[in-house]
Amino acid sequence: MNYLELITVKAWADLKSEASRAYIGFLWWFIEPVLYMGSFYLLFGLGLKMGGDNFMYFLLCGLLPWKWFSSSLSNGSLSIVANAGLINQIYLPKYVLPMVTVTVTSMKFLVVLPILLLFLALSGFTPSIHWTALLPIVACQFLLVAALASLLAAIIPFIPDLRFIIENGMLLLMFLSGVFFDMARIDESLRAILYLNPVAVLLKDYREVLLHNQWPPIFDIVYIAGFAAVVGAVSWYVLKRIDRRVIKVL
């Protein structure tokens, strides 16, 4: 069995194991993100009355990709530490572990995404050829979360306190990425700085495609893919360096 096949098999096994621990099984994959997005809508949409008539759709198109991103980093960054027992028993290239976690979160996202698309279609957002642009956007996000999760997973065994920085940093990043507000409404100079964050660019592109039937700018795709490639190269280098050493600190 090659390592790509191992990642797929292990991810599927983890999904089934997770589903078996809940009474409603795989239905929890649908219910959990709905509750997650619903709670934010109640707070920001109804409670604080942010946005206009289409705020709910704007929020959903940002929250679902953000949920995928945050879950991938939060869980993926701990994947090597969480599998210390397995690492002590058999040899595995360390990149396998964060990739398994990212594959699991990606599968969950791909299960829920069609529900969002159906909901938007039934709400008056007519599907068009532009929706096919989701393919490169989703692919870029997968590359981004895989690269970042792998890098963090390689560092945390040696700097355990980093996990607490990640937990708090994710909350800050959520607000800086424009999950709850439209970047177009802020000052242009500040917007240019915020768009250095690839997550903010991703969320903008999801919304342009789904809510406005527009093609995402080619520069956005190139920027996110390039950012992911650089981080991926760094994470690959770090993982190779710590491959045999990490067992000593687990």
VEXGU-484912 format. One record per residue (C-alpha): chain; residue in three letters; x, y, z; residue number from 1. Coordinates in pm, 1 decimal, decimal comma. Each point is the difference from the previous one (the first is absolute). Layout:
N
+--------+--------+----------+----------+----------+-----+
! chaine ! residu !        u !        v !        w ! num !
+--------+--------+----------+----------+----------+-----+
!      A !    ALA !        X !        Y !        Z ! NUM !
...
+--------+--------+----------+----------+----------+-----+
//
This chain:
250
+--------+--------+----------+----------+----------+-----+
! chaine ! residu !        u !        v !        w ! num !
+--------+--------+----------+----------+----------+-----+
!      A !    MET !      0,0 !      0,0 !      0,0 !   1 !
!      A !    ASN !    147,8 !    338,3 !    -99,5 !   2 !
!      A !    TYR !    -27,7 !    300,6 !    228,1 !   3 !
!      A !    LEU !   -267,3 !    173,8 !   -209,2 !   4 !
!      A !    GLU !   -218,6 !   -307,2 !     31,1 !   5 !
!      A !    LEU !     80,7 !    -16,5 !    370,7 !   6 !
!      A !    ILE !   -114,8 !    360,9 !     47,1 !   7 !
!      A !    THR !   -329,6 !    -75,1 !   -174,4 !   8 !
!      A !    VAL !    -65,1 !   -323,2 !    190,4 !   9 !
!      A !    LYS !     93,7 !    152,2 !    336,5 !  10 !
!      A !    ALA !   -215,9 !    306,7 !    -64,3 !  11 !
!      A !    TRP !   -300,9 !   -214,5 !    -88,1 !  12 !
!      A !    ALA !     57,3 !   -215,0 !    309,0 !  13 !
!      A !    ASP !     14,8 !    313,0 !    217,2 !  14 !
!      A !    LEU !   -324,0 !    126,5 !   -151,0 !  15 !
!      A !    LYS !   -179,9 !   -326,4 !     69,6 !  16 !
!      A !    SER !    142,4 !    -13,9 !    351,3 !  17 !
!      A !    GLU !   -116,5 !    354,7 !     69,5 !  18 !
!      A !    ALA !   -346,5 !    -74,6 !   -135,9 !  19 !
!      A !    SER !    -28,9 !   -315,6 !    210,2 !  20 !
!      A !    ARG !     49,3 !    202,9 !    318,8 !  21 !
!      A !    ALA !   -318,2 !    201,7 !    -64,3 !  22 !
!      A !    TYR !   -353,6 !   -134,4 !     16,6 !  23 !
!      A !    ILE !    -93,0 !    167,2 !   -326,9 !  24 !
!      A !    GLY !    319,1 !   -109,3 !   -174,1 !  25 !
!      A !    PHE !     78,8 !    170,0 !   -329,4 !  26 !
!      A !    LEU !   -294,7 !    238,5 !     39,7 !  27 !
!      A !    TRP !    213,2 !    191,2 !    247,2 !  28 !
!      A !    TRP !    217,6 !    112,8 !   -294,7 !  29 !
!      A !    PHE !   -301,3 !    198,9 !   -122,0 !  30 !
!      A !    ILE !   -143,3 !    109,8 !    333,9 !  31 !
!      A !    GLU !    324,8 !    126,3 !    152,2 !  32 !
!      A !    PRO !     80,4 !    261,1 !   -269,5 !  33 !
!      A !    VAL !   -365,7 !    107,3 !    -10,9 !  34 !
!      A !    LEU !      5,7 !     65,9 !    375,4 !  35 !
!      A !    TYR !    335,8 !    174,2 !    -35,6 !  36 !
!      A !    MET !   -120,4 !    233,3 !   -273,4 !  37 !
!      A !    GLY !   -341,4 !     48,5 !    159,8 !  38 !
!      A !    SER !    147,6 !    119,9 !    327,8 !  39 !
!      A !    PHE !    205,0 !    267,3 !   -174,7 !  40 !
!      A !    TYR !   -297,9 !    110,8 !   -205,8 !  41 !
!      A !    LEU !   -213,8 !     36,2 !    313,0 !  42 !
!      A !    LEU !    273,0 !    209,4 !    161,3 !  43 !
!      A !    PHE !    110,8 !    221,7 !   -287,5 !  44 !
!      A !    GLY !   -301,5 !     -7,8 !   -230,0 !  45 !
!      A !    LEU !   -290,8 !     17,7 !    242,4 !  46 !
!      A !    GLY !    159,7 !    105,5 !    327,3 !  47 !
!      A !    LEU !    237,2 !    272,4 !   -118,9 !  48 !
!      A !    LYS !   -196,7 !     57,6 !   -323,4 !  49 !
!      A !    MET !    310,5 !     18,4 !   -216,7 !  50 !
!      A !    GLY !    -31,5 !     10,1 !   -378,0 !  51 !
!      A !    GLY !   -307,3 !     26,2 !   -219,1 !  52 !
!      A !    ASP !   -253,2 !   -239,9 !   -144,5 !  53 !
!      A !    ASN !    265,0 !   -228,4 !   -150,0 !  54 !
!      A !    PHE !    221,4 !     -8,1 !    307,4 !  55 !
!      A !    MET !    -95,5 !   -359,4 !     81,8 !  56 !
!      A !    TYR !    125,7 !   -121,0 !   -338,3 !  57 !
!      A !    PHE !    309,7 !    218,0 !     25,1 !  58 !
!      A !    LEU !     71,5 !   -147,6 !    342,9 !  59 !
!      A !    LEU !    -56,6 !   -361,6 !   -105,5 !  60 !
!      A !    CYS !    234,0 !     33,3 !   -298,5 !  61 !
!      A !    GLY !    271,2 !    116,7 !    237,0 !  62 !
!      A !    LEU !    -63,7 !   -222,8 !    299,7 !  63 !
!      A !    LEU !      2,4 !   -334,3 !   -180,2 !  64 !
!      A !    PRO !    347,0 !     43,8 !   -158,8 !  65 !
!      A !    TRP !    122,9 !    152,9 !    326,1 !  66 !
!      A !    LYS !   -124,7 !   -302,9 !    193,5 !  67 !
!      A !    TRP !    200,0 !   -223,6 !   -232,9 !  68 !
!      A !    PHE !    308,2 !    217,1 !     39,3 !  69 !
!      A !    SER !    -15,2 !     31,0 !    379,2 !  70 !
!      A !    SER !    -79,0 !   -368,4 !     59,9 !  71 !
!      A !    SER !    285,3 !   -105,6 !   -225,9 !  72 !
!      A !    LEU !    253,2 !    217,9 !    179,3 !  73 !
!      A !    SER !   -125,1 !    -63,9 !    353,1 !  74 !
!      A !    ASN !     -8,5 !   -378,1 !    -40,4 !  75 !
!      A !    GLY !    278,5 !    -36,8 !   -254,0 !  76 !
!      A !    SER !    249,4 !    195,8 !    207,3 !  77 !
!      A !    LEU !    -39,5 !   -254,5 !    281,5 !  78 !
!      A !    SER !      3,7 !   -307,2 !   -223,2 !  79 !
!      A !    ILE !    358,3 !   -106,6 !     74,9 !  80 !
!      A !    VAL !    -33,9 !     55,4 !    375,8 !  81 !
!      A !    ALA !   -337,2 !   -177,1 !      7,9 !  82 !
!      A !    ASN !    146,5 !   -305,3 !   -173,9 !  83 !
!      A !    ALA !    305,7 !    -34,0 !    223,1 !  84 !
!      A !    GLY !    -94,0 !   -358,5 !     85,8 !  85 !
!      A !    LEU !    -18,4 !   -100,3 !   -364,8 !  86 !
!      A !    ILE !    329,0 !    172,5 !    -79,7 !  87 !
!      A !    ASN !    171,7 !   -190,4 !    280,0 !  88 !
!      A !    GLN !   -123,1 !   -332,5 !   -140,5 !  89 !
!      A !    ILE !     65,1 !     28,8 !   -373,6 !  90 !
!      A !    TYR !    181,5 !    231,5 !   -236,5 !  91 !
!      A !    LEU !   -209,0 !    240,9 !   -203,0 !  92 !
!      A !    PRO !    113,1 !    302,9 !   -196,0 !  93 !
!      A !    LYS !   -126,8 !    278,4 !    221,7 !  94 !
!      A !    TYR !   -178,9 !    181,3 !   -282,4 !  95 !
!      A !    VAL !   -249,2 !   -287,7 !    -10,3 !  96 !
!      A !    LEU !   -159,7 !     99,1 !    331,0 !  97 !
!      A !    PRO !    -98,6 !    361,5 !    -74,7 !  98 !
!      A !    MET !   -107,2 !   -107,0 !   -348,6 !  99 !
!      A !    VAL !   -238,0 !   -255,4 !    150,2 ! 100 !
!      A !    THR !   -158,2 !    268,9 !    215,9 ! 101 !
!      A !    VAL !    -28,2 !    246,4 !   -287,8 ! 102 !
!      A !    THR !   -154,8 !   -271,3 !   -217,4 ! 103 !
!      A !    VAL !   -260,6 !    -68,5 !    269,2 ! 104 !
!      A !    THR !    -98,9 !    366,0 !     33,6 ! 105 !
!      A !    SER !     -1,0 !     37,5 !   -378,5 ! 106 !
!      A !    MET !   -236,6 !   -294,3 !    -42,1 ! 107 !
!      A !    LYS !   -238,4 !    157,0 !    250,8 ! 108 !
!      A !    PHE !     12,1 !    329,7 !   -187,8 ! 109 !
!      A !    LEU !    -71,8 !   -170,2 !   -332,2 ! 110 !
!      A !    VAL !   -302,0 !   -172,4 !    154,7 ! 111 !
!      A !    VAL !   -149,5 !    325,9 !    127,5 ! 112 !
!      A !    LEU !     90,8 !    222,8 !   -297,8 ! 113 !
!      A !    PRO !   -272,7 !   -142,4 !   -230,7 ! 114 !
!      A !    ILE !   -257,4 !     79,6 !    269,4 ! 115 !
!      A !    LEU !    114,6 !    363,0 !      2,4 ! 116 !
!      A !    LEU !    -19,2 !     10,4 !   -380,3 ! 117 !
!      A !    LEU !   -351,6 !   -144,9 !      3,5 ! 118 !
!      A !    PHE !   -108,3 !    245,1 !    269,3 ! 119 !
!      A !    LEU !    133,8 !    293,3 !   -202,3 ! 120 !
!      A !    ALA !   -169,0 !   -126,0 !   -316,5 ! 121 !
!      A !    LEU !   -334,4 !    -33,5 !    179,3 ! 122 !
!      A !    SER !     45,4 !    348,4 !    146,5 ! 123 !
!      A !    GLY !     23,3 !    166,7 !   -339,7 ! 124 !
!      A !    PHE !    372,3 !    -10,0 !    -74,0 ! 125 !
!      A !    THR !    -15,1 !   -157,1 !   -344,0 ! 126 !
!      A !    PRO !    276,3 !   -253,8 !    -68,8 ! 127 !
!      A !    SER !    216,0 !     92,7 !   -296,2 ! 128 !
!      A !    ILE !    316,8 !   -104,0 !   -179,0 ! 129 !
!      A !    HIS !    185,2 !    223,8 !    244,0 ! 130 !
!      A !    TRP !    -64,2 !   -253,0 !    276,1 ! 131 !
!      A !    THR !    251,0 !   -230,6 !   -167,7 ! 132 !
!      A !    ALA !    264,4 !    242,8 !    127,7 ! 133 !
!      A !    LEU !    -54,0 !   -164,1 !    337,7 ! 134 !
!      A !    LEU !    225,0 !   -281,6 !   -121,9 ! 135 !
!      A !    PRO !    325,4 !    202,3 !     -5,2 ! 136 !
!      A !    ILE !   -105,6 !    194,4 !    310,5 ! 137 !
!      A !    VAL !    -60,8 !   -318,6 !    200,2 ! 138 !
!      A !    ALA !    321,7 !   -152,2 !   -136,5 ! 139 !
!      A !    CYS !    197,6 !    307,3 !    108,1 ! 140 !
!      A !    GLN !   -152,8 !    -10,3 !    346,0 ! 141 !
!      A !    PHE !     89,0 !   -367,6 !     33,9 ! 142 !
!      A !    LEU !    361,4 !     74,2 !    -91,0 ! 143 !
!      A !    LEU !      5,6 !    290,5 !    245,5 ! 144 !
!      A !    VAL !   -139,6 !   -190,0 !    298,6 ! 145 !
!      A !    ALA !    218,7 !   -303,4 !    -74,2 ! 146 !
!      A !    ALA !    313,8 !    214,6 !     -9,6 ! 147 !
!      A !    LEU !    -79,8 !    200,2 !    313,5 ! 148 !
!      A !    ALA !   -119,3 !   -300,3 !    202,8 ! 149 !
!      A !    SER !    312,0 !   -197,7 !    -93,5 ! 150 !
!      A !    LEU !    232,1 !    283,0 !    100,8 ! 151 !
!      A !    LEU !   -172,2 !     55,5 !    334,2 ! 152 !
!      A !    ALA !    -13,2 !   -374,8 !     68,6 ! 153 !
!      A !    ALA !    377,3 !    -17,4 !    -48,7 ! 154 !
!      A !    ILE !     68,9 !    288,0 !    239,3 ! 155 !
!      A !    ILE !   -240,3 !    -68,3 !    289,0 ! 156 !
!      A !    PRO !    181,0 !   -311,4 !    136,5 ! 157 !
!      A !    PHE !    303,3 !    222,3 !     58,7 ! 158 !
!      A !    ILE !   -190,8 !    314,1 !    105,6 ! 159 !
!      A !    PRO !   -315,2 !   -130,5 !    176,7 ! 160 !
!      A !    ASP !   -115,2 !    346,5 !    106,7 ! 161 !
!      A !    LEU !    -57,1 !     84,0 !   -364,6 ! 162 !
!      A !    ARG !   -333,2 !   -180,6 !     18,4 ! 163 !
!      A !    PHE !   -136,0 !    269,4 !    234,3 ! 164 !
!      A !    ILE !    114,5 !    273,2 !   -236,1 ! 165 !
!      A !    ILE !   -180,5 !   -178,8 !   -282,9 ! 166 !
!      A !    GLU !   -323,0 !    -24,7 !    200,0 ! 167 !
!      A !    ASN !     -8,1 !    373,7 !     67,2 ! 168 !
!      A !    GLY !    146,1 !     94,3 !   -335,7 ! 169 !
!      A !    MET !   -278,6 !   -178,6 !   -185,4 ! 170 !
!      A !    LEU !   -259,2 !    224,0 !    164,3 ! 171 !
!      A !    LEU !    190,5 !    311,3 !   -104,6 ! 172 !
!      A !    LEU !     50,6 !   -136,3 !   -350,7 ! 173 !
!      A !    MET !   -373,1 !    -67,7 !    -30,4 ! 174 !
!      A !    PHE !    -75,5 !    368,9 !     39,9 ! 175 !
!      A !    LEU !    291,7 !    114,3 !   -216,1 ! 176 !
!      A !    SER !   -109,4 !   -229,3 !   -284,2 ! 177 !
!      A !    GLY !   -333,7 !    172,7 !    -54,5 ! 178 !
!      A !    VAL !   -224,7 !   -282,8 !    113,6 ! 179 !
!      A !    PHE !   -248,8 !    247,4 !    148,2 ! 180 !
!      A !    PHE !     49,0 !    310,5 !   -211,3 ! 181 !
!      A !    ASP !     44,2 !    102,2 !   -362,0 ! 182 !
!      A !    MET !    357,9 !    105,3 !    -73,0 ! 183 !
!      A !    ALA !   -129,5 !    237,4 !   -268,5 ! 184 !
!      A !    ARG !   -139,6 !    226,3 !    272,9 ! 185 !
!      A !    ILE !    331,9 !     76,8 !    165,5 ! 186 !
!      A !    ASP !    272,4 !    245,9 !    -97,0 ! 187 !
!      A !    GLU !    187,2 !   -102,4 !   -314,4 ! 188 !
!      A !    SER !    346,3 !     21,7 !    157,0 ! 189 !
!      A !    LEU !   -104,7 !   -218,2 !    293,7 ! 190 !
!      A !    ARG !   -178,0 !   -239,6 !   -235,6 ! 191 !
!      A !    ALA !    320,4 !    -50,2 !   -198,3 ! 192 !
!      A !    ILE !    178,6 !   -101,0 !    319,8 ! 193 !
!      A !    LEU !   -275,6 !   -237,9 !    109,0 ! 194 !
!      A !    TYR !      3,3 !   -166,5 !   -341,1 ! 195 !
!      A !    LEU !    356,4 !   -110,8 !     62,8 ! 196 !
!      A !    ASN !   -175,7 !   -263,2 !    209,4 ! 197 !
!      A !    PRO !    -80,3 !   -284,4 !   -243,3 ! 198 !
!      A !    VAL !   -304,3 !   -103,3 !    203,3 ! 199 !
!      A !    ALA !   -156,7 !    341,7 !    -55,1 ! 200 !
!      A !    VAL !     60,0 !    -41,5 !   -373,5 ! 201 !
!      A !    LEU !   -157,7 !   -345,3 !      5,2 ! 202 !
!      A !    LEU !   -315,5 !    118,9 !    175,2 ! 203 !
!      A !    LYS !    -33,2 !    290,6 !   -243,6 ! 204 !
!      A !    ASP !     26,3 !   -239,1 !   -293,5 ! 205 !
!      A !    TYR !   -259,2 !   -241,6 !    139,9 ! 206 !
!      A !    ARG !   -244,3 !    289,3 !     34,3 ! 207 !
!      A !    GLU !     71,4 !    147,0 !   -341,7 ! 208 !
!      A !    VAL !    -66,3 !   -335,8 !   -163,7 ! 209 !
!      A !    LEU !   -305,6 !   -108,4 !    199,2 ! 210 !
!      A !    LEU !   -177,0 !    327,7 !     73,1 ! 211 !
!      A !    HIS !     94,2 !    215,3 !   -299,3 ! 212 !
!      A !    ASN !     67,7 !   -255,9 !   -275,5 ! 213 !
!      A !    GLN !    343,2 !    144,5 !    -71,5 ! 214 !
!      A !    TRP !    325,2 !   -170,0 !    -89,1 ! 215 !
!      A !    PRO !    267,5 !     29,4 !    268,2 ! 216 !
!      A !    PRO !    299,6 !    207,3 !   -112,3 ! 217 !
!      A !    ILE !    279,6 !   -216,3 !   -137,6 ! 218 !
!      A !    PHE !    241,2 !    187,6 !    223,7 ! 219 !
!      A !    ASP !   -190,8 !   -123,6 !    306,9 ! 220 !
!      A !    ILE !     38,5 !   -364,0 !   -102,6 ! 221 !
!      A !    VAL !    367,6 !     46,0 !    -83,6 ! 222 !
!      A !    TYR !     63,6 !    184,0 !    326,6 ! 223 !
!      A !    ILE !   -164,6 !   -264,0 !    219,6 ! 224 !
!      A !    ALA !    163,3 !   -287,9 !   -188,1 ! 225 !
!      A !    GLY !    338,0 !    172,3 !     18,1 ! 226 !
!      A !    PHE !    -38,7 !     71,4 !    371,3 ! 227 !
!      A !    ALA !    -94,8 !   -364,2 !     60,0 ! 228 !
!      A !    ALA !    295,2 !   -120,3 !   -209,1 ! 229 !
!      A !    VAL !    249,3 !    205,6 !    200,8 ! 230 !
!      A !    VAL !   -142,1 !   -112,3 !    335,0 ! 231 !
!      A !    GLY !    -21,3 !   -356,4 !   -130,5 ! 232 !
!      A !    ALA !    367,2 !      1,5 !    -98,3 ! 233 !
!      A !    VAL !     97,8 !    130,3 !    343,2 ! 234 !
!      A !    SER !   -218,1 !   -255,9 !    177,4 ! 235 !
!      A !    TRP !    143,6 !   -283,1 !   -211,9 ! 236 !
!      A !    TYR !    352,8 !    108,1 !     89,5 ! 237 !
!      A !    VAL !    -80,9 !     26,0 !    371,4 ! 238 !
!      A !    LEU !   -181,3 !   -333,9 !      4,7 ! 239 !
!      A !    LYS !    296,9 !   -170,8 !   -164,6 ! 240 !
!      A !    ARG !    234,6 !    153,9 !    256,5 ! 241 !
!      A !    ILE !   -204,6 !   -112,0 !    301,3 ! 242 !
!      A !    ASP !   -111,0 !   -334,0 !   -145,3 ! 243 !
!      A !    ARG !    225,5 !   -211,9 !    221,9 ! 244 !
!      A !    ARG !     50,5 !    251,6 !    280,4 ! 245 !
!      A !    VAL !   -360,4 !     64,1 !     97,2 ! 246 !
!      A !    ILE !    -36,0 !   -336,4 !    172,9 ! 247 !
!      A !    LYS !    244,5 !    120,9 !    266,3 ! 248 !
!      A !    VAL !   -226,6 !    283,3 !    112,4 ! 249 !
!      A !    LEU !   -335,1 !   -179,2 !     -9,6 ! 250 !
+--------+--------+----------+----------+----------+-----+
//
